[in-house]
């Protein structure tokens, strides 16, 4: 195996990146995608559970105009803090530790939630479980983007989200069977929380041997550990594919920037930070609004709870379909335009969903929304993980992600108020206006990323001789970032 990389060590940050990026996709990569993608399942599970709980517990627990949206939004409020602080912690302490133990903490709290005796206790436990669950999705994007080859990154992360979106029909379908009945001396909704907690513990055990990100280790001046992991991955991939690995492309030396958190607010990253924050604040309406409020909206249209859950379950069949559709599209269509196209279709289908009184049209519009939601979510999560360097990738994504969780937590208060005073048509009309703002933000401020390595997108150091040097690399010095050669 040859490594013509210049005089620099094979275990420097950009040499590690080049070695990972040139690997062919193998069973090792697919196993990683499966184990990590299960994190998205539990995130989606919590989101879809929120609306179901709000519908089912409204009468028996006498939920008010304040406690109902509070219960629906509870996990999102916890996710605000988890996304910020645990995202920062993963940049400091490593991806693997945070990724592993966050899921264990969430699982235990989900189990405790199943035994809540009143709405206050249930809200409190779901807020705290949201803190730990938030980091899972941020770290899914970061962890996979740092391991997967650049030419397959988009489609493989889309597969991970396809796994996550299976939660939608699972929650809606099982909710219709369990939620309004008592099983083995316990209410059906409690069993759904038990299922989430037990499933999380199983995944925690399955993921116990996942390796640390070599990119993160190399950036943290731990080259021996990074070298050991990458060498083991190379041996595994070569054995599984039965072919000699391609040579690492010749590395062209560029200075490696030491990037502090404050660099997010200076050129060249300031524009990306603004774009991500605006996007995360506004996209919640299109993406999480339907997921958490669909059942409540159908109840407001006059359908009973079993019928509402049935139509919701049928609508959510589109979630895994959309995620699978995103697999080929993520690499063939520029990701920012894929997101914009999906959002436009969500806005149009939402207006149809709000206006229609036909159950068939409602389900078709619902399927369209969930298909497009999954395409948008899969493409966006790939996209946002590409925009910032390894040193601040989780922090940048976590801070931006926290805004989406804050608006998702507040959304039920505004949306349910509009629903109660005006109706579903006005809810979706307001959503369409906000979606328009989201699309303009991404179209104007979002860079193109398809086909580039993470280092070329972020301008964070060396690149291969075949790679174009992006705009950020030329601006790093002007940003006041401490630039130093990487000779590790």
ZALOKOL-816896 format. One record per residue (C-alpha): residue number from 0; residue in one letter; chain; x, y, z. Coordinates in Angstrom, 2 decimals, decimal comma. Layout:
REM residues N
    k  r  c        u        v        w
  NUM  A  A        X        Y        Z
...
END
This chain:
REM residues 488
    k  r  c        u        v        w
    0  X  A     0,00     0,00     0,00
    1  X  A     1,59     3,28    -1,08
    2  X  A     1,18     6,69     0,54
    3  X  A     2,85     9,41    -1,55
    4  X  A     1,84    12,25     0,74
    5  X  A     4,96    14,45     0,78
    6  X  A     7,24    14,81     3,77
    7  X  A     4,37    15,21     6,20
    8  X  A     3,40    12,40     8,56
    9  X  A     0,64     9,99     7,57
   10  X  A    -1,11    10,79    10,87
   11  X  A    -1,42    14,56    10,50
   12  X  A    -5,02    15,87    10,38
   13  X  A    -5,25    16,27     6,62
   14  X  A    -3,34    13,08     5,87
   15  X  A    -5,80    11,20     8,08
   16  X  A    -8,65    12,87     6,20
   17  X  A    -7,18    11,97     2,79
   18  X  A    -6,76     8,33     3,81
   19  X  A   -10,37     8,07     4,99
   20  X  A   -11,78     9,91     1,98
   21  X  A   -10,20     7,58    -0,59
   22  X  A   -11,58     4,35     0,94
   23  X  A   -14,16     2,38    -1,07
   24  X  A   -17,47     1,83     0,69
   25  X  A   -17,49    -1,54     2,46
   26  X  A   -19,46    -3,54     5,02
   27  X  A   -17,54    -1,66     7,71
   28  X  A   -19,05     1,64     6,52
   29  X  A   -22,55     0,18     6,31
   30  X  A   -22,31    -1,22     9,85
   31  X  A   -21,20     2,20    11,10
   32  X  A   -24,13     3,87     9,32
   33  X  A   -26,58     1,39    10,86
   34  X  A   -25,32     1,73    14,43
   35  X  A   -25,03     5,50    14,30
   36  X  A   -28,26     5,94    12,35
   37  X  A   -30,21     4,39    15,20
   38  X  A   -29,63     7,70    17,05
   39  X  A   -31,87     9,41    14,51
   40  X  A   -34,57     6,83    15,23
   41  X  A   -34,86     7,87    18,87
   42  X  A   -34,79    11,56    18,03
   43  X  A   -37,69    11,05    15,62
   44  X  A   -39,42     8,77    18,11
   45  X  A   -39,48    11,56    20,70
   46  X  A   -40,71    14,17    18,22
   47  X  A   -43,62    12,04    17,02
   48  X  A   -44,46    10,90    20,56
   49  X  A   -44,99    14,50    21,64
   50  X  A   -48,04    15,07    19,48
   51  X  A   -49,50    11,68    20,37
   52  X  A   -49,15    12,36    24,12
   53  X  A   -50,74    15,79    23,75
   54  X  A   -53,76    14,26    22,02
   55  X  A   -54,24    11,23    24,27
   56  X  A   -53,69    12,88    27,65
   57  X  A   -55,70    16,03    26,93
   58  X  A   -58,93    14,72    28,50
   59  X  A   -57,82    12,27    31,22
   60  X  A   -55,21    14,69    32,58
   61  X  A   -57,34    17,80    31,93
   62  X  A   -54,62    19,57    29,96
   63  X  A   -55,10    23,32    29,64
   64  X  A   -54,19    25,75    26,88
   65  X  A   -50,83    26,08    28,65
   66  X  A   -50,04    22,52    29,78
   67  X  A   -50,92    20,89    26,44
   68  X  A   -48,34    22,82    24,35
   69  X  A   -45,91    22,58    27,26
   70  X  A   -46,14    18,79    27,17
   71  X  A   -45,77    18,72    23,38
   72  X  A   -42,76    21,05    23,46
   73  X  A   -41,06    19,63    26,58
   74  X  A   -38,32    17,55    24,89
   75  X  A   -37,42    20,44    22,60
   76  X  A   -36,72    22,77    25,52
   77  X  A   -34,26    20,25    26,92
   78  X  A   -32,69    19,85    23,49
   79  X  A   -31,81    23,56    23,43
   80  X  A   -29,33    23,08    26,27
   81  X  A   -28,14    19,67    25,15
   82  X  A   -27,37    20,86    21,63
   83  X  A   -25,24    23,76    22,88
   84  X  A   -23,37    22,32    25,82
   85  X  A   -23,03    18,69    24,83
   86  X  A   -22,07    19,73    21,29
   87  X  A   -19,28    21,81    22,81
   88  X  A   -18,34    18,92    25,08
   89  X  A   -17,92    16,59    22,10
   90  X  A   -15,49    19,04    20,48
   91  X  A   -13,50    19,06    23,71
   92  X  A   -13,77    15,49    25,03
   93  X  A   -14,42    13,48    21,88
   94  X  A   -17,28    12,21    19,76
   95  X  A   -17,43     8,64    21,01
   96  X  A   -17,82     9,31    24,75
   97  X  A   -20,61    11,82    24,31
   98  X  A   -22,28     9,75    21,61
   99  X  A   -22,33     6,62    23,77
  100  X  A   -23,33     7,88    27,21
  101  X  A   -25,88    10,44    26,04
  102  X  A   -28,02     7,64    24,68
  103  X  A   -27,77     5,68    27,94
  104  X  A   -28,90     8,72    29,95
  105  X  A   -31,80     9,37    27,57
  106  X  A   -32,91     5,74    27,80
  107  X  A   -33,04     5,72    31,59
  108  X  A   -34,98     8,98    31,65
  109  X  A   -37,44     7,65    29,04
  110  X  A   -38,08     4,64    31,28
  111  X  A   -38,63     6,92    34,26
  112  X  A   -41,08     9,01    32,20
  113  X  A   -43,27     5,96    31,75
  114  X  A   -44,05     6,05    35,48
  115  X  A   -44,88     9,76    35,73
  116  X  A   -47,87    10,38    38,01
  117  X  A   -48,89    13,82    36,71
  118  X  A   -48,23    16,28    33,92
  119  X  A   -45,61    18,21    35,90
  120  X  A   -43,50    15,11    36,47
  121  X  A   -43,88    13,98    32,86
  122  X  A   -42,89    17,39    31,49
  123  X  A   -39,85    17,60    33,79
  124  X  A   -38,57    14,14    32,83
  125  X  A   -39,08    14,77    29,12
  126  X  A   -37,24    18,08    29,33
  127  X  A   -34,22    16,41    30,93
  128  X  A   -34,30    13,46    28,51
  129  X  A   -34,29    16,01    25,69
  130  X  A   -31,00    17,42    26,98
  131  X  A   -29,22    14,14    26,33
  132  X  A   -31,08    13,21    23,17
  133  X  A   -30,16    16,49    21,43
  134  X  A   -26,48    15,62    21,28
  135  X  A   -27,23    12,35    19,50
  136  X  A   -28,39    14,01    16,29
  137  X  A   -25,61    16,62    16,29
  138  X  A   -23,03    13,89    16,80
  139  X  A   -24,60    11,67    14,14
  140  X  A   -23,88    14,37    11,55
  141  X  A   -20,41    15,10    12,88
  142  X  A   -19,29    11,52    13,52
  143  X  A   -20,42    10,10    10,18
  144  X  A   -19,13    13,06     8,18
  145  X  A   -15,70    12,55     9,74
  146  X  A   -15,55     8,84     8,84
  147  X  A   -17,31     8,46     5,50
  148  X  A   -15,59     8,88     2,11
  149  X  A   -16,43    12,24     0,59
  150  X  A   -17,99    10,85    -2,60
  151  X  A   -20,39     8,66    -0,61
  152  X  A   -20,93    10,95     2,38
  153  X  A   -24,25    12,37     1,22
  154  X  A   -25,98     9,12     0,34
  155  X  A   -24,69     7,20     3,37
  156  X  A   -25,80     9,86     5,85
  157  X  A   -29,15     9,89     4,03
  158  X  A   -29,38     6,14     4,74
  159  X  A   -28,74     6,85     8,43
  160  X  A   -31,67     9,23     8,44
  161  X  A   -33,82     6,71     6,58
  162  X  A   -33,34     4,48     9,63
  163  X  A   -34,37     7,38    11,85
  164  X  A   -37,53     8,13     9,92
  165  X  A   -38,79     4,60    10,44
  166  X  A   -39,82     5,94    13,86
  167  X  A   -42,65     7,94    12,29
  168  X  A   -44,85     5,03    11,14
  169  X  A   -43,75     2,99    14,18
  170  X  A   -45,00     5,64    16,61
  171  X  A   -48,18     6,42    14,70
  172  X  A   -48,98     2,75    14,03
  173  X  A   -48,23     1,45    17,51
  174  X  A   -49,98     4,49    18,95
  175  X  A   -53,18     3,49    17,20
  176  X  A   -52,95     0,02    18,74
  177  X  A   -51,69     0,87    22,22
  178  X  A   -52,36     4,43    23,11
  179  X  A   -56,02     4,39    24,19
  180  X  A   -55,94     1,03    25,96
  181  X  A   -54,54    -0,52    29,13
  182  X  A   -52,11    -3,41    28,65
  183  X  A   -50,71    -5,49    31,52
  184  X  A   -51,95    -3,02    34,15
  185  X  A   -50,33    -0,03    32,41
  186  X  A   -51,66     2,58    29,96
  187  X  A   -50,62     2,14    26,35
  188  X  A   -48,80     5,49    26,16
  189  X  A   -46,62     4,39    29,08
  190  X  A   -45,64     1,25    27,16
  191  X  A   -44,56     3,45    24,25
  192  X  A   -42,17     5,31    26,56
  193  X  A   -40,89     1,99    27,92
  194  X  A   -40,27     0,85    24,34
  195  X  A   -38,17     3,95    23,62
  196  X  A   -36,12     3,49    26,78
  197  X  A   -35,46    -0,22    26,32
  198  X  A   -34,60     0,27    22,67
  199  X  A   -32,11     2,98    23,60
  200  X  A   -30,37     0,71    26,08
  201  X  A   -30,07    -2,01    23,45
  202  X  A   -28,46     0,40    20,99
  203  X  A   -26,13     1,65    23,74
  204  X  A   -24,85    -1,91    24,17
  205  X  A   -24,50    -2,46    20,40
  206  X  A   -22,46     0,73    20,00
  207  X  A   -20,09     0,14    22,89
  208  X  A   -17,12    -0,65    20,58
  209  X  A   -17,43     2,22    18,14
  210  X  A   -14,05     3,94    17,56
  211  X  A   -13,26     7,58    18,24
  212  X  A   -13,15     9,91    15,24
  213  X  A    -9,58     9,86    13,84
  214  X  A   -10,08    13,36    12,45
  215  X  A   -10,86    14,62    15,97
  216  X  A    -7,89    12,72    17,47
  217  X  A    -5,51    14,15    14,87
  218  X  A    -6,76    17,69    15,48
  219  X  A    -6,23    17,12    19,22
  220  X  A    -2,58    16,20    18,67
  221  X  A    -3,13    12,51    19,35
  222  X  A    -1,67    11,16    16,09
  223  X  A    -0,76     7,69    17,37
  224  X  A    -4,37     6,94    18,32
  225  X  A    -5,65     8,35    15,02
  226  X  A    -3,09     6,29    13,10
  227  X  A    -4,08     3,09    14,92
  228  X  A    -7,78     3,54    14,15
  229  X  A    -7,30     4,48    10,49
  230  X  A    -4,85     1,62     9,92
  231  X  A    -7,35    -0,83    11,40
  232  X  A   -10,15     0,58     9,22
  233  X  A    -7,91     0,31     6,14
  234  X  A    -7,09    -3,32     6,89
  235  X  A   -10,77    -4,14     7,45
  236  X  A   -11,94    -2,40     4,28
  237  X  A    -9,19    -4,04     2,19
  238  X  A   -10,11    -7,45     3,58
  239  X  A   -13,84    -6,96     3,01
  240  X  A   -13,52    -5,62    -0,54
  241  X  A   -10,78    -8,05    -1,55
  242  X  A    -9,02    -5,29    -3,46
  243  X  A    -5,89    -3,26    -2,93
  244  X  A    -6,80     0,17    -1,61
  245  X  A    -6,28     3,16    -3,93
  246  X  A    -3,26     5,32    -3,23
  247  X  A    -3,71     8,47    -1,20
  248  X  A    -3,70    11,44    -3,55
  249  X  A    -0,65    13,67    -3,31
  250  X  A    -1,16    16,19    -0,52
  251  X  A    -0,59    19,84    -1,29
  252  X  A     0,52    21,61     1,84
  253  X  A    -1,46    24,57     3,08
  254  X  A    -1,32    26,03     6,61
  255  X  A    -3,64    24,37     9,13
  256  X  A    -5,76    26,93    10,91
  257  X  A    -6,24    26,74    14,66
  258  X  A    -9,80    27,89    14,82
  259  X  A   -11,42    29,25    18,00
  260  X  A   -15,15    29,40    18,64
  261  X  A   -15,13    33,15    17,97
  262  X  A   -14,09    32,49    14,35
  263  X  A   -17,70    31,50    13,65
  264  X  A   -18,56    35,20    13,83
  265  X  A   -15,80    36,47    11,54
  266  X  A   -15,14    35,95     7,82
  267  X  A   -15,08    33,44     6,20
  268  X  A   -17,47    31,60     8,53
  269  X  A   -19,71    34,50     9,61
  270  X  A   -21,93    34,21     6,54
  271  X  A   -22,40    30,48     7,13
  272  X  A   -23,18    31,00    10,80
  273  X  A   -25,86    33,57     9,93
  274  X  A   -27,33    31,26     7,30
  275  X  A   -27,46    28,29     9,69
  276  X  A   -29,02    30,27    12,52
  277  X  A   -31,74    31,77    10,32
  278  X  A   -32,38    28,37     8,75
  279  X  A   -32,65    26,56    12,08
  280  X  A   -35,00    29,17    13,55
  281  X  A   -37,39    29,07    10,59
  282  X  A   -37,19    25,51     9,23
  283  X  A   -38,76    24,11    12,39
  284  X  A   -42,19    25,17    11,20
  285  X  A   -41,97    23,09     8,05
  286  X  A   -40,08    20,14     9,46
  287  X  A   -41,13    19,58    13,06
  288  X  A   -44,47    21,38    12,97
  289  X  A   -46,25    18,65    11,06
  290  X  A   -44,54    15,83    12,94
  291  X  A   -45,51    17,09    16,39
  292  X  A   -48,91    18,63    15,56
  293  X  A   -50,46    16,43    12,84
  294  X  A   -52,63    14,40    15,22
  295  X  A   -53,81    17,52    17,06
  296  X  A   -54,68    19,23    13,76
  297  X  A   -56,74    16,25    12,63
  298  X  A   -58,60    16,19    15,95
  299  X  A   -59,39    19,90    15,43
  300  X  A   -60,87    18,98    12,02
  301  X  A   -63,39    16,77    13,83
  302  X  A   -61,79    13,33    13,55
  303  X  A   -61,74    11,16    16,67
  304  X  A   -58,41    10,08    18,17
  305  X  A   -58,26     6,59    16,60
  306  X  A   -59,03     8,01    13,14
  307  X  A   -56,54    10,84    13,62
  308  X  A   -53,85     8,36    14,61
  309  X  A   -54,69     6,18    11,59
  310  X  A   -54,42     9,05     9,11
  311  X  A   -51,25    10,22    10,80
  312  X  A   -49,78     6,71    10,56
  313  X  A   -50,63     6,54     6,85
  314  X  A   -49,11     9,98     6,28
  315  X  A   -45,89     9,01     8,04
  316  X  A   -45,34     6,08     5,69
  317  X  A   -43,73     8,76     3,53
  318  X  A   -40,97     9,42     6,07
  319  X  A   -38,73     6,40     5,36
  320  X  A   -39,65     6,59     1,66
  321  X  A   -38,40    10,19     1,52
  322  X  A   -35,22     9,32     3,35
  323  X  A   -34,50     6,53     0,85
  324  X  A   -35,28     8,91    -2,01
  325  X  A   -32,68    11,27    -0,56
  326  X  A   -29,98     8,59    -0,91
  327  X  A   -29,49     8,98    -4,70
  328  X  A   -30,47    12,66    -4,70
  329  X  A   -27,98    13,76    -2,02
  330  X  A   -24,99    13,35    -4,35
  331  X  A   -26,68    14,10    -7,69
  332  X  A   -28,45    17,34    -6,74
  333  X  A   -26,60    20,22    -5,07
  334  X  A   -27,65    19,86    -1,45
  335  X  A   -28,76    23,45    -0,85
  336  X  A   -31,10    23,29    -3,86
  337  X  A   -32,43    19,89    -2,80
  338  X  A   -33,39    21,40     0,57
  339  X  A   -35,06    24,42    -1,07
  340  X  A   -37,07    22,26    -3,47
  341  X  A   -38,29    20,03    -0,67
  342  X  A   -39,35    23,00     1,46
  343  X  A   -41,37    24,51    -1,39
  344  X  A   -43,29    21,25    -1,82
  345  X  A   -43,89    21,07     1,95
  346  X  A   -45,44    24,54     1,90
  347  X  A   -47,78    23,69    -0,99
  348  X  A   -48,81    20,30     0,45
  349  X  A   -49,38    21,89     3,86
  350  X  A   -51,92    24,33     2,44
  351  X  A   -53,74    21,40     0,78
  352  X  A   -53,67    19,44     4,08
  353  X  A   -55,11    22,40     5,98
  354  X  A   -57,90    23,13     3,48
  355  X  A   -59,06    19,63     2,62
  356  X  A   -62,00    17,81     4,20
  357  X  A   -61,42    14,59     2,22
  358  X  A   -59,60    11,87     4,15
  359  X  A   -57,96    10,64     0,93
  360  X  A   -56,63    14,09     0,03
  361  X  A   -55,49    14,63     3,62
  362  X  A   -53,47    11,40     3,56
  363  X  A   -51,98    12,14     0,12
  364  X  A   -50,99    15,65     1,24
  365  X  A   -49,63    14,19     4,49
  366  X  A   -47,53    11,63     2,61
  367  X  A   -46,18    14,41     0,37
  368  X  A   -45,20    16,45     3,42
  369  X  A   -43,44    13,56     5,14
  370  X  A   -41,62    12,44     1,99
  371  X  A   -40,31    15,98     1,44
  372  X  A   -39,56    16,42     5,15
  373  X  A   -37,31    13,38     5,05
  374  X  A   -35,52    14,53     1,90
  375  X  A   -34,98    17,99     3,40
  376  X  A   -33,81    16,65     6,75
  377  X  A   -31,39    14,12     5,25
  378  X  A   -29,87    16,64     2,85
  379  X  A   -29,66    19,39     5,46
  380  X  A   -27,91    17,25     8,06
  381  X  A   -25,26    16,29     5,52
  382  X  A   -24,95    19,92     4,47
  383  X  A   -24,57    21,53     7,89
  384  X  A   -21,89    19,02     8,93
  385  X  A   -19,79    20,14     5,94
  386  X  A   -19,66    23,86     6,65
  387  X  A   -17,25    24,19     9,59
  388  X  A   -13,82    22,73    10,45
  389  X  A   -13,35    19,71    12,69
  390  X  A   -12,23    21,83    15,65
  391  X  A   -15,61    23,57    15,94
  392  X  A   -17,89    21,31    13,89
  393  X  A   -20,00    19,96    16,75
  394  X  A   -20,06    23,32    18,53
  395  X  A   -21,18    25,21    15,42
  396  X  A   -23,80    22,60    14,61
  397  X  A   -24,96    22,33    18,22
  398  X  A   -25,44    26,06    18,74
  399  X  A   -27,37    26,38    15,47
  400  X  A   -29,37    23,24    16,25
  401  X  A   -30,34    24,68    19,64
  402  X  A   -32,25    27,45    17,88
  403  X  A   -34,36    24,90    16,02
  404  X  A   -35,17    23,14    19,28
  405  X  A   -36,09    26,38    20,98
  406  X  A   -38,49    27,31    18,19
  407  X  A   -39,79    23,72    18,14
  408  X  A   -40,55    24,03    21,86
  409  X  A   -42,32    27,36    21,41
  410  X  A   -44,09    26,31    18,21
  411  X  A   -46,96    24,43    19,91
  412  X  A   -47,90    27,54    21,89
  413  X  A   -48,22    29,68    18,76
  414  X  A   -49,56    26,98    16,44
  415  X  A   -52,19    25,69    18,88
  416  X  A   -53,31    29,26    19,63
  417  X  A   -53,82    29,88    15,90
  418  X  A   -55,49    26,48    15,57
  419  X  A   -57,92    27,19    18,43
  420  X  A   -58,80    30,74    17,37
  421  X  A   -58,72    30,46    13,56
  422  X  A   -58,25    26,91    12,29
  423  X  A   -55,88    24,60    10,39
  424  X  A   -55,97    26,65     7,17
  425  X  A   -54,40    29,63     8,91
  426  X  A   -51,81    27,42    10,61
  427  X  A   -50,49    26,19     7,27
  428  X  A   -50,74    29,64     5,65
  429  X  A   -48,48    31,06     8,38
  430  X  A   -46,14    28,09     7,89
  431  X  A   -45,89    28,81     4,15
  432  X  A   -44,77    32,39     4,82
  433  X  A   -42,03    31,21     7,20
  434  X  A   -40,92    28,49     4,77
  435  X  A   -40,44    31,19     2,12
  436  X  A   -38,03    33,00     4,45
  437  X  A   -36,13    29,73     4,97
  438  X  A   -35,72    29,18     1,24
  439  X  A   -34,48    32,72     0,60
  440  X  A   -31,95    32,42     3,43
  441  X  A   -30,44    29,23     2,03
  442  X  A   -30,52    30,41    -1,59
  443  X  A   -28,71    33,68    -0,82
  444  X  A   -26,27    32,71     1,94
  445  X  A   -25,66    28,97     1,53
  446  X  A   -22,45    27,76    -0,20
  447  X  A   -22,25    24,77    -2,53
  448  X  A   -20,60    21,63    -1,11
  449  X  A   -21,30    18,59    -3,29
  450  X  A   -18,24    16,53    -4,22
  451  X  A   -15,77    18,41    -2,02
  452  X  A   -13,83    17,05     0,94
  453  X  A   -14,65    18,50     4,37
  454  X  A   -11,28    20,23     4,39
  455  X  A   -11,89    21,86     1,02
  456  X  A   -15,37    23,05     1,98
  457  X  A   -14,07    24,59     5,20
  458  X  A   -10,65    25,73     3,94
  459  X  A    -9,11    24,27     7,09
  460  X  A    -5,77    23,03     5,87
  461  X  A    -4,12    20,91     3,23
  462  X  A    -6,05    19,38     0,39
  463  X  A    -5,34    16,96    -2,39
  464  X  A    -3,78    18,17    -5,58
  465  X  A    -7,01    17,46    -7,43
  466  X  A    -9,15    19,56    -5,09
  467  X  A   -10,16    23,14    -5,75
  468  X  A    -9,14    25,61    -3,06
  469  X  A   -12,37    27,11    -1,70
  470  X  A   -12,94    30,71    -0,78
  471  X  A   -12,51    30,19     3,01
  472  X  A    -8,92    29,03     2,59
  473  X  A    -8,01    32,35     1,04
  474  X  A    -9,71    34,30     3,80
  475  X  A    -8,53    32,45     6,91
  476  X  A    -5,68    34,82     7,59
  477  X  A    -7,95    37,84     7,35
  478  X  A   -10,28    36,27     9,93
  479  X  A    -7,68    36,67    12,64
  480  X  A    -7,32    32,93    13,01
  481  X  A    -4,05    31,57    14,33
  482  X  A    -2,54    29,73    11,37
  483  X  A     0,27    27,29    12,00
  484  X  A     1,80    24,53     9,90
  485  X  A     0,75    21,03    10,82
  486  X  A     3,95    19,00    11,16
  487  X  A     2,54    16,29    13,39
END
